[in-house]
Amino acid sequence: MLDHVSIGVADQSRSKAFYDAVLAPLGYSCLSEAPGSLGYGREQVALWILEAERPVPADMASGLHFCFAAPSRDSVHAFHAAALANGGDDNGKAGLRPDYGDTYFAAFAIDPDGYRIEAYCDVEG
């Protein structure tokens, strides 16, 4: 349904360091970099990060979050560890989420601009 998503951030270099670290374990990388913009994906950009004059204020009650597909449970763990090591905050350690399904394995973090992000896989083991 969606081709891509764009988010605004306060500091492009800080966001690049963060997203390079958290998305690498999931198999994503920065495919496009220009002044004021970064594009992440596998073969094509699916997440644009744009330096913005007025990024959307963080709002834990908004319901907004972005979920990244992960290839394995190990990559979900690595995503979460990278988030915490690169300026993000914990919003739920890696583990099964039986409320979402028997094999729903995810971790949650908050990026340096306050965006809630998740890595998820639905494979056993």
Stockholm file with secondary structure:
# STOCKHOLM 1.0

chainA/1-125         MLDHVSIGVADQSRSKAFYDAVLAPLGYSCLSEAPGSLGYGREQVALWILEAERPVPADMASGLHFCFAAPSRDSVHAFHAAALANGGDDNGKAGLRPDYGDTYFAAFAIDPDGYRIEAYCDVEG
#=GR chainA/1-125 SS CCSCEEEEESCHHHHHHHHHHHHGGGTCEEEEEETTEEEEESSSEEEEEEECSSCCCCCTTSCCCEEEECSSHHHHHHHHHHHHHTTCEEEEEEEECTTTCTTCEEEEEECTTSCEEEEEECCCC
#=GC SS_cons         CCSCEEEEESCHHHHHHHHHHHHGGGTCEEEEEETTEEEEESSSEEEEEEECSSCCCCCTTSCCCEEEECSSHHHHHHHHHHHHHTTCEEEEEEEECTTTCTTCEEEEEECTTSCEEEEEECCCC
//
